[in-house]
């Protein structure tokens, strides 16, 4: 009976604490391997931003912290609402 309880405790400890750590390691390495495989297949370095650096981070864009606006949309003049003259009169006839 003692041997059974001790075996059960050891199995519980392994399943609860050791197995998740081992699985986490293998899953992380598998995901990294697949990411490298697909990024190399599509012509990029592994774990690199897929579309290059963000705009404005290159040289010649001015000092950091300043905002440069390329396009300002023109302001539209507010339209005056056209006066509603009313609709057509429709005779109502009750059908029984």
N, CA, C and O atoms as CSV, one atom per row, in Angstrom:
chain,resi,resn,atom,element,x,y,z
A,1,UNK,N,N,0.821,-1.185,0.000
A,1,UNK,CA,C,0.000,0.000,0.000
A,1,UNK,C,C,0.868,1.254,0.000
A,1,UNK,O,O,0.574,2.212,-0.714
A,2,UNK,N,N,1.923,1.252,0.787
A,2,UNK,CA,C,2.827,2.405,0.867
A,2,UNK,C,C,3.545,2.593,-0.466
A,2,UNK,O,O,3.739,3.720,-0.922
A,3,UNK,N,N,3.928,1.502,-1.073
A,3,UNK,CA,C,4.606,1.571,-2.362
A,3,UNK,C,C,3.684,2.186,-3.422
A,3,UNK,O,O,4.138,2.973,-4.252
A,4,UNK,N,N,2.410,1.836,-3.400
A,4,UNK,CA,C,1.445,2.379,-4.352
A,4,UNK,C,C,1.259,3.888,-4.154
A,4,UNK,O,O,1.242,4.642,-5.127
A,5,UNK,N,N,1.123,4.322,-2.917
A,5,UNK,CA,C,0.932,5.752,-2.619
A,5,UNK,C,C,2.179,6.530,-3.016
A,5,UNK,O,O,2.069,7.614,-3.589
A,6,UNK,N,N,3.349,6.004,-2.725
A,6,UNK,CA,C,4.592,6.681,-3.094
A,6,UNK,C,C,4.723,6.779,-4.617
A,6,UNK,O,O,5.124,7.821,-5.134
A,7,UNK,N,N,4.397,5.730,-5.322
A,7,UNK,CA,C,4.428,5.755,-6.788
A,7,UNK,C,C,3.417,6.767,-7.328
A,7,UNK,O,O,3.720,7.495,-8.273
A,8,UNK,N,N,2.246,6.819,-6.753
A,8,UNK,CA,C,1.231,7.773,-7.164
A,8,UNK,C,C,1.684,9.212,-6.928
A,8,UNK,O,O,1.442,10.070,-7.778
A,9,UNK,N,N,2.328,9.498,-5.810
A,9,UNK,CA,C,2.844,10.837,-5.519
A,9,UNK,C,C,3.942,11.237,-6.503
A,9,UNK,O,O,3.987,12.384,-6.949
A,10,UNK,N,N,4.817,10.311,-6.840
A,10,UNK,CA,C,5.901,10.605,-7.781
A,10,UNK,C,C,5.325,10.892,-9.170
A,10,UNK,O,O,5.752,11.835,-9.837
A,11,UNK,N,N,4.373,10.095,-9.599
A,11,UNK,CA,C,3.747,10.316,-10.906
A,11,UNK,C,C,3.020,11.661,-10.923
A,11,UNK,O,O,3.108,12.395,-11.908
A,12,UNK,N,N,2.313,11.988,-9.860
A,12,UNK,CA,C,1.619,13.272,-9.765
A,12,UNK,C,C,2.606,14.431,-9.829
A,12,UNK,O,O,2.345,15.421,-10.513
A,13,UNK,N,N,3.728,14.327,-9.133
A,13,UNK,CA,C,4.745,15.377,-9.150
A,13,UNK,C,C,5.315,15.559,-10.559
A,13,UNK,O,O,5.481,16.685,-11.030
A,14,UNK,N,N,5.609,14.456,-11.217
A,14,UNK,CA,C,6.180,14.528,-12.564
A,14,UNK,C,C,5.178,15.156,-13.528
A,14,UNK,O,O,5.543,16.031,-14.313
A,15,UNK,N,N,3.930,14.724,-13.478
A,15,UNK,CA,C,2.919,15.247,-14.390
A,15,UNK,C,C,2.629,16.718,-14.095
A,15,UNK,O,O,2.399,17.495,-15.021
A,16,UNK,N,N,2.637,17.105,-12.840
A,16,UNK,CA,C,2.270,18.474,-12.454
A,16,UNK,C,C,3.392,19.480,-12.696
A,16,UNK,O,O,3.110,20.597,-13.130
A,17,UNK,N,N,4.646,19.133,-12.433
A,17,UNK,CA,C,5.726,20.111,-12.474
A,17,UNK,C,C,6.771,19.876,-13.567
A,17,UNK,O,O,7.243,20.836,-14.177
A,18,UNK,N,N,7.132,18.650,-13.818
A,18,UNK,CA,C,8.215,18.365,-14.758
A,18,UNK,C,C,7.705,18.334,-16.201
A,18,UNK,O,O,8.326,18.925,-17.085
A,19,UNK,N,N,6.614,17.672,-16.441
A,19,UNK,CA,C,6.088,17.535,-17.793
A,19,UNK,C,C,5.760,18.884,-18.457
A,19,UNK,O,O,6.100,19.057,-19.627
A,20,UNK,N,N,5.118,19.848,-17.776
A,20,UNK,CA,C,4.870,21.143,-18.427
A,20,UNK,C,C,6.150,21.876,-18.829
A,20,UNK,O,O,6.188,22.524,-19.875
A,21,UNK,N,N,7.190,21.779,-18.011
A,21,UNK,CA,C,8.454,22.445,-18.345
A,21,UNK,C,C,9.089,21.814,-19.577
A,21,UNK,O,O,9.619,22.520,-20.436
A,22,UNK,N,N,9.039,20.519,-19.664
A,22,UNK,CA,C,9.607,19.823,-20.824
A,22,UNK,C,C,8.795,20.142,-22.080
A,22,UNK,O,O,9.371,20.423,-23.130
A,23,UNK,N,N,7.483,20.103,-21.985
A,23,UNK,CA,C,6.640,20.426,-23.133
A,23,UNK,C,C,6.823,21.867,-23.585
A,23,UNK,O,O,6.852,22.144,-24.784
A,24,UNK,N,N,6.946,22.787,-22.631
A,24,UNK,CA,C,7.160,24.183,-22.971
A,24,UNK,C,C,8.455,24.364,-23.766
A,24,UNK,O,O,8.497,25.139,-24.721
A,25,UNK,N,N,9.494,23.657,-23.375
A,25,UNK,CA,C,10.777,23.733,-24.080
A,25,UNK,C,C,10.654,23.209,-25.510
A,25,UNK,O,O,11.123,23.851,-26.449
A,26,UNK,N,N,10.021,22.038,-25.677
A,26,UNK,CA,C,9.897,21.448,-27.002
A,26,UNK,C,C,8.969,22.251,-27.914
A,26,UNK,O,O,9.246,22.398,-29.104
A,27,UNK,N,N,7.898,22.761,-27.374
A,27,UNK,CA,C,6.987,23.558,-28.193
A,27,UNK,C,C,7.660,24.858,-28.615
A,27,UNK,O,O,7.522,25.266,-29.768
A,28,UNK,N,N,8.385,25.518,-27.715
A,28,UNK,CA,C,9.074,26.762,-28.066
A,28,UNK,C,C,10.125,26.522,-29.141
A,28,UNK,O,O,10.238,27.310,-30.080
A,29,UNK,N,N,10.884,25.460,-29.019
A,29,UNK,CA,C,11.896,25.182,-30.037
A,29,UNK,C,C,11.245,24.822,-31.373
A,29,UNK,O,O,11.770,25.184,-32.426
A,30,UNK,N,N,10.119,24.121,-31.347
A,30,UNK,CA,C,9.414,23.786,-32.581
A,30,UNK,C,C,8.878,25.041,-33.266
A,30,UNK,O,O,8.974,25.168,-34.487
A,31,UNK,N,N,8.317,25.966,-32.495
A,31,UNK,CA,C,7.784,27.202,-33.068
A,31,UNK,C,C,8.914,28.040,-33.667
A,31,UNK,O,O,8.751,28.595,-34.754
A,32,UNK,N,N,10.037,28.141,-32.992
A,32,UNK,CA,C,11.166,28.892,-33.533
A,32,UNK,C,C,11.688,28.253,-34.817
A,32,UNK,O,O,12.031,28.955,-35.768
A,33,UNK,N,N,11.747,26.938,-34.843
A,33,UNK,CA,C,12.220,26.235,-36.041
A,33,UNK,C,C,11.277,26.494,-37.217
A,33,UNK,O,O,11.738,26.740,-38.332
A,34,UNK,N,N,9.972,26.442,-36.984
A,34,UNK,CA,C,9.008,26.691,-38.049
A,34,UNK,C,C,9.061,28.150,-38.515
A,34,UNK,O,O,8.920,28.426,-39.706
A,35,UNK,N,N,9.263,29.074,-37.586
A,35,UNK,CA,C,9.354,30.489,-37.959
A,35,UNK,C,C,10.577,30.727,-38.833
A,35,UNK,O,O,10.495,31.452,-39.824
A,36,UNK,N,N,11.699,30.132,-38.483
A,36,UNK,CA,C,12.900,30.261,-39.313
A,36,UNK,C,C,12.670,29.666,-40.697
A,36,UNK,O,O,13.063,30.247,-41.708
A,37,UNK,N,N,12.034,28.511,-40.730
A,37,UNK,CA,C,11.779,27.821,-41.992
A,37,UNK,C,C,10.917,28.686,-42.918
A,37,UNK,O,O,11.241,28.835,-44.096
A,38,UNK,N,N,9.848,29.243,-42.412
A,38,UNK,CA,C,8.949,30.018,-43.255
A,38,UNK,C,C,9.523,31.381,-43.627
A,38,UNK,O,O,9.282,31.855,-44.738
A,39,UNK,N,N,10.272,32.023,-42.738
A,39,UNK,CA,C,10.853,33.311,-43.100
A,39,UNK,C,C,11.959,33.143,-44.124
A,39,UNK,O,O,12.115,33.990,-45.004
A,40,UNK,N,N,12.725,32.078,-44.031
A,40,UNK,CA,C,13.752,31.828,-45.046
A,40,UNK,C,C,13.103,31.451,-46.377
A,40,UNK,O,O,13.620,31.802,-47.438
A,41,UNK,N,N,11.992,30.748,-46.331
A,41,UNK,CA,C,11.303,30.349,-47.546
A,41,UNK,C,C,10.777,31.571,-48.296
A,41,UNK,O,O,10.775,31.586,-49.527
A,42,UNK,N,N,10.334,32.587,-47.572
A,42,UNK,CA,C,9.774,33.765,-48.207
A,42,UNK,C,C,10.775,34.914,-48.287
A,42,UNK,O,O,10.367,36.055,-48.504
A,43,UNK,N,N,12.043,34.659,-48.122
A,43,UNK,CA,C,13.083,35.637,-48.379
A,43,UNK,C,C,13.315,36.643,-47.280
A,43,UNK,O,O,13.544,37.814,-47.584
A,44,UNK,N,N,13.271,36.271,-46.072
A,44,UNK,CA,C,13.540,37.203,-44.983
A,44,UNK,C,C,14.393,36.539,-43.927
A,44,UNK,O,O,14.485,35.313,-43.862
A,45,UNK,N,N,15.011,37.353,-43.108
A,45,UNK,CA,C,15.788,36.811,-41.998
A,45,UNK,C,C,14.815,36.373,-40.907
A,45,UNK,O,O,13.751,36.974,-40.760
A,46,UNK,N,N,15.154,35.347,-40.148
A,46,UNK,CA,C,14.251,34.887,-39.105
A,46,UNK,C,C,14.006,35.967,-38.058
A,46,UNK,O,O,14.927,36.686,-37.669
A,47,UNK,N,N,12.773,36.076,-37.610
A,47,UNK,CA,C,12.349,36.989,-36.556
A,47,UNK,C,C,12.625,38.436,-36.920
A,47,UNK,O,O,12.913,39.250,-36.044
A,48,UNK,N,N,12.544,38.764,-38.195
A,48,UNK,CA,C,12.708,40.138,-38.643
A,48,UNK,C,C,11.330,40.682,-38.967
A,48,UNK,O,O,10.429,39.921,-39.322
A,49,UNK,N,N,11.158,41.985,-38.848
A,49,UNK,CA,C,9.875,42.581,-39.190
A,49,UNK,C,C,9.576,42.281,-40.654
A,49,UNK,O,O,10.443,42.481,-41.504
A,50,UNK,N,N,8.376,41.807,-40.971
A,50,UNK,CA,C,8.108,41.353,-42.327
A,50,UNK,C,C,8.093,42.465,-43.368
A,50,UNK,O,O,8.308,42.182,-44.546
A,51,UNK,N,N,7.849,43.705,-42.990
A,51,UNK,CA,C,7.749,44.770,-43.968
A,51,UNK,C,C,8.820,45.829,-43.788
A,51,UNK,O,O,8.652,46.947,-44.275
A,52,UNK,N,N,9.882,45.529,-43.126
A,52,UNK,CA,C,10.972,46.483,-42.962
A,52,UNK,C,C,10.757,47.391,-41.765
A,52,UNK,O,O,9.806,47.220,-41.003
A,53,UNK,N,N,11.659,48.368,-41.607
A,53,UNK,CA,C,11.550,49.255,-40.454
A,53,UNK,C,C,10.355,50.195,-40.602
A,53,UNK,O,O,9.910,50.457,-41.719
A,54,UNK,N,N,9.838,50.696,-39.497
A,54,UNK,CA,C,8.696,51.593,-39.576
A,54,UNK,C,C,9.085,52.899,-40.254
A,54,UNK,O,O,10.243,53.307,-40.166
A,55,UNK,N,N,8.149,53.569,-40.930
A,55,UNK,CA,C,8.481,54.810,-41.611
A,55,UNK,C,C,8.877,55.890,-40.615
A,55,UNK,O,O,8.328,55.986,-39.517
A,56,UNK,N,N,9.825,56.684,-41.022
A,56,UNK,CA,C,10.280,57.765,-40.160
A,56,UNK,C,C,11.466,57.391,-39.309
A,56,UNK,O,O,12.011,58.248,-38.613
A,57,UNK,N,N,11.887,56.144,-39.338
A,57,UNK,CA,C,13.009,55.753,-38.504
A,57,UNK,C,C,14.322,55.826,-39.273
A,57,UNK,O,O,15.390,55.640,-38.689
A,58,UNK,N,N,14.259,56.093,-40.568
A,58,UNK,CA,C,15.456,56.144,-41.395
A,58,UNK,C,C,16.169,57.482,-41.253
A,58,UNK,O,O,15.641,58.408,-40.637
A,59,UNK,N,N,17.373,57.588,-41.825
A,59,UNK,CA,C,18.107,58.835,-41.738
A,59,UNK,C,C,17.454,59.914,-42.598
A,59,UNK,O,O,16.816,59.613,-43.607
A,60,UNK,N,N,17.617,61.156,-42.196
A,60,UNK,CA,C,17.106,62.275,-42.960
A,60,UNK,C,C,15.662,62.620,-42.658
A,60,UNK,O,O,15.068,63.414,-43.387
A,61,UNK,N,N,15.077,62.065,-41.625
A,61,UNK,CA,C,13.686,62.359,-41.295
A,61,UNK,C,C,13.565,63.432,-40.228
A,61,UNK,O,O,12.450,63.779,-39.841
A,62,UNK,N,N,14.660,63.960,-39.748
A,62,UNK,CA,C,14.604,64.995,-38.724
A,62,UNK,C,C,14.805,64.403,-37.347
A,62,UNK,O,O,14.837,63.185,-37.172
A,63,UNK,N,N,14.940,65.288,-36.373
A,63,UNK,CA,C,15.165,64.795,-35.019
A,63,UNK,C,C,13.931,64.087,-34.456
A,63,UNK,O,O,12.795,64.341,-34.856
A,64,UNK,N,N,14.203,63.211,-33.534
A,64,UNK,CA,C,13.120,62.452,-32.925
A,64,UNK,C,C,12.254,63.378,-32.085
A,64,UNK,O,O,12.751,64.325,-31.475
A,65,UNK,N,N,10.972,63.102,-32.057
A,65,UNK,CA,C,10.056,63.883,-31.249
A,65,UNK,C,C,9.346,64.974,-32.032
A,65,UNK,O,O,8.454,65.621,-31.483
A,66,UNK,N,N,9.699,65.206,-33.284
A,66,UNK,CA,C,9.023,66.201,-34.092
A,66,UNK,C,C,8.082,65.504,-35.071
A,66,UNK,O,O,8.345,64.392,-35.528
A,67,UNK,N,N,6.984,66.183,-35.381
A,67,UNK,CA,C,5.977,65.609,-36.254
A,67,UNK,C,C,6.034,66.308,-37.600
A,67,UNK,O,O,6.089,67.536,-37.671
A,68,UNK,N,N,6.020,65.522,-38.666
A,68,UNK,CA,C,5.998,66.060,-40.018
A,68,UNK,C,C,4.730,65.570,-40.699
A,68,UNK,O,O,4.507,64.364,-40.809
A,69,UNK,N,N,3.895,66.507,-41.158
A,69,UNK,CA,C,2.637,66.156,-41.803
A,69,UNK,C,C,2.810,66.316,-43.304
A,69,UNK,O,O,3.143,67.404,-43.775
A,70,UNK,N,N,2.587,65.241,-44.065
A,70,UNK,CA,C,2.743,65.278,-45.511
A,70,UNK,C,C,1.511,65.843,-46.216
A,70,UNK,O,O,1.647,66.532,-47.227
A,71,UNK,N,N,0.329,65.567,-45.708
A,71,UNK,CA,C,-0.897,65.947,-46.410
A,71,UNK,C,C,-1.927,66.426,-45.415
A,71,UNK,O,O,-2.186,65.770,-44.406
A,72,UNK,N,N,-2.512,67.571,-45.703
A,72,UNK,CA,C,-3.607,68.087,-44.885
A,72,UNK,C,C,-4.822,68.167,-45.800
A,72,UNK,O,O,-4.790,68.899,-46.789
A,73,UNK,N,N,-5.888,67.438,-45.500
A,73,UNK,CA,C,-7.051,67.445,-46.384
A,73,UNK,C,C,-7.737,68.811,-46.352
A,73,UNK,O,O,-7.765,69.469,-45.312
A,74,UNK,N,N,-8.291,69.237,-47.491
A,74,UNK,CA,C,-8.975,70.533,-47.508
A,74,UNK,C,C,-10.253,70.470,-46.690
A,74,UNK,O,O,-10.921,69.439,-46.615
A,75,UNK,N,N,-10.575,71.610,-46.075
A,75,UNK,CA,C,-11.786,71.664,-45.258
A,75,UNK,C,C,-12.978,71.890,-46.171
A,75,UNK,O,O,-12.936,72.729,-47.071
A,76,UNK,N,N,-14.019,71.148,-45.935
A,76,UNK,CA,C,-15.229,71.302,-46.719
A,76,UNK,C,C,-16.087,72.394,-46.104
A,76,UNK,O,O,-16.154,72.534,-44.883
A,77,UNK,N,N,-16.745,73.172,-46.967
A,77,UNK,CA,C,-17.654,74.202,-46.490
A,77,UNK,C,C,-18.908,73.504,-45.989
A,77,UNK,O,O,-19.405,72.579,-46.632
A,78,UNK,N,N,-19.419,73.938,-44.853
A,78,UNK,CA,C,-20.649,73.291,-44.368
A,78,UNK,C,C,-21.809,73.598,-45.307
A,78,UNK,O,O,-22.017,74.751,-45.687
A,79,UNK,N,N,-22.543,72.599,-45.671
A,79,UNK,CA,C,-23.663,72.754,-46.583
A,79,UNK,C,C,-24.903,73.180,-45.803
A,79,UNK,O,O,-25.158,72.705,-44.696
A,80,UNK,N,N,-25.650,74.070,-46.400
A,80,UNK,CA,C,-26.913,74.453,-45.788
A,80,UNK,C,C,-27.931,73.373,-46.136
A,80,UNK,O,O,-28.029,72.957,-47.291
A,81,UNK,N,N,-28.677,72.927,-45.152
A,81,UNK,CA,C,-29.674,71.900,-45.478
A,81,UNK,C,C,-30.768,72.508,-46.339
A,81,UNK,O,O,-31.249,73.609,-46.073
A,82,UNK,N,N,-31.150,71.778,-47.370
A,82,UNK,CA,C,-32.234,72.244,-48.226
A,82,UNK,C,C,-33.538,72.098,-47.469
A,82,UNK,O,O,-33.752,71.129,-46.740
A,83,UNK,N,N,-34.388,73.065,-47.655
A,83,UNK,CA,C,-35.642,73.065,-46.918
A,83,UNK,C,C,-36.541,71.955,-47.439
A,83,UNK,O,O,-36.678,71.769,-48.648
A,84,UNK,N,N,-37.139,71.237,-46.537
A,84,UNK,CA,C,-38.040,70.153,-46.896
A,84,UNK,C,C,-39.415,70.736,-47.164
A,84,UNK,O,O,-40.032,71.308,-46.266
A,85,UNK,N,N,-39.893,70.599,-48.366
A,85,UNK,CA,C,-41.172,71.173,-48.762
A,85,UNK,C,C,-42.337,70.245,-48.435
A,85,UNK,O,O,-43.494,70.657,-48.525
A,86,UNK,N,N,-42.064,69.058,-48.076
A,86,UNK,CA,C,-43.123,68.109,-47.778
A,86,UNK,C,C,-43.214,67.074,-48.885
A,86,UNK,O,O,-42.653,67.256,-49.966
A,87,UNK,N,N,-43.912,66.005,-48.615
A,87,UNK,CA,C,-44.024,64.938,-49.591
A,87,UNK,C,C,-45.370,64.963,-50.291
A,87,UNK,O,O,-46.138,65.917,-50.169
A,88,UNK,N,N,-45.630,63.918,-51.009
A,88,UNK,CA,C,-46.910,63.812,-51.697
A,88,UNK,C,C,-47.979,63.401,-50.697
A,88,UNK,O,O,-47.711,62.716,-49.710
A,89,UNK,N,N,-49.184,63.837,-50.981
A,89,UNK,CA,C,-50.300,63.402,-50.152
A,89,UNK,C,C,-50.852,62.116,-50.729
A,89,UNK,O,O,-51.152,62.043,-51.921
A,90,UNK,N,N,-50.985,61.119,-49.905
A,90,UNK,CA,C,-51.504,59.831,-50.349
A,90,UNK,C,C,-52.811,59.590,-49.605
A,90,UNK,O,O,-52.854,59.592,-48.375
A,91,UNK,N,N,-53.876,59.384,-50.378
A,91,UNK,CA,C,-55.177,59.103,-49.756
A,91,UNK,C,C,-55.098,57.773,-49.019
A,91,UNK,O,O,-54.493,56.813,-49.496
A,92,UNK,N,N,-55.715,57.738,-47.864
A,92,UNK,CA,C,-55.759,56.513,-47.072
A,92,UNK,C,C,-57.158,55.947,-47.150
A,92,UNK,O,O,-58.147,56.634,-46.897
A,93,UNK,N,N,-57.215,54.704,-47.497
A,93,UNK,CA,C,-58.520,54.062,-47.556
A,93,UNK,C,C,-58.444,52.792,-46.735
A,93,UNK,O,O,-57.594,51.931,-46.964
A,94,UNK,N,N,-59.341,52.693,-45.780
A,94,UNK,CA,C,-59.334,51.532,-44.909
A,94,UNK,C,C,-60.041,50.383,-45.596
A,94,UNK,O,O,-61.159,50.540,-46.087
A,95,UNK,N,N,-59.406,49.250,-45.632
A,95,UNK,CA,C,-59.965,48.062,-46.285
A,95,UNK,C,C,-60.422,47.108,-45.203
A,95,UNK,O,O,-59.675,46.767,-44.286
A,96,UNK,N,N,-61.707,46.672,-45.336
A,96,UNK,CA,C,-62.235,45.751,-44.326
A,96,UNK,C,C,-62.433,44.391,-44.922
A,96,UNK,O,O,-62.872,43.472,-44.230
